Amino acid sequence: PQGVTLIQDVNSDKTLDEGARSTLAEIGARSLIAVPLNVSVRDEPFGWMVVISDLVDDFADGQSRTFEQISEIASTAIDNRLLIQRQQDTVQEVQSLYNASNAISNSHDIEQLAEVLENAVSVLSSDYYAGFLDNSAGLADGATTLFNHAMDKLSPLDFETLLGDHDIPMGGLYIDDLKAISDPGPLEKRLMD
């Protein structure tokens, strides 16, 4: 984690580049203290607390230490809040998985199973989500689509054909950011179209 930055004279400090010096001069800054807000889940600061003065040498060492202690208290509070949020998210995820597992286990027919699966997947708030069965599933009417949903203002995709035309790994396929793929394969290219 980074420490306190104390600049007693903006005009003569060698650590500032000209862009920063110019920006600080525009607001009348002559000295400043910047203290990082560090949290345990990140190597880089989560944020900064900054105090600016229009006087040169306006900050004594004691003020710097006090400001750093305030920053540590604030960082601890932020860190605790992030940890609580992660715990709440985990509890909610476990509860959702438990509910989905029970609902899936209690499904009595394929229509009820399709509804339960769609409800379970819908909580992910994706633009598209779909569920299909292989033709060999043996459904009476030969139907393979369990659900196929597109969010508002989006055209539905024919995932069944799209996925049928490409080999999907046994473990499934997860793409977090389609646009970030630097060398897209045939499936990714079709999804981008």
Phi, psi and omega in degrees: 000146179280156182254196182291138171250119180242119178240113184274338178213104182303322184291330185248356182293128184279345182279344181274137172277169186295326179297314179294317180299316181296316179298316179294322179296324180299329181262006177082017181286134176242331175214159181202158171235131174235127182236130181286151170258103183261139176232158186290339184272359181222145176282327180268157178302146178280336180182187182220150167247132184229136173237129183240141177235153177268010178246143174287145178053042185274351185244125177271163180303322180298321178295321179299314179296319179298315180297321178295320178294319176299318178298319179295320178296315179297319179298318179297318179297316178295315180301314179298318179296319178296320178294318178298317180298318178296320178295317179297319178298319180295316179299317180295319179296315179297318178298317178297317178296319179298312180299316179296317179299315178297315181296320178295315180297328183268004179291133184258343179210173186294326180294317179293321177297316179300317180296317180296315179297317180298317178298320181294319182283330184297336181291347179284350178054047179271162176291323180224146167207145185209157175222134182224154172248149175294150179304333182282003181295337175080029176291145187305315184265008178077006180293142179238341181277121175274315176197154178208107188237135172239139179295167181311141175069008176250142178281137178300148178256147175273075183298325183301313179291315181303311181287329178293333180278352185228148177281119178259131180302152182304325181281358181096189185221132178229123176236114183283318183218097184302321182290342182274354181287120184280331181228077185292142175275183182302319180295313180299320179298318179293324179292329179287334183288000000 
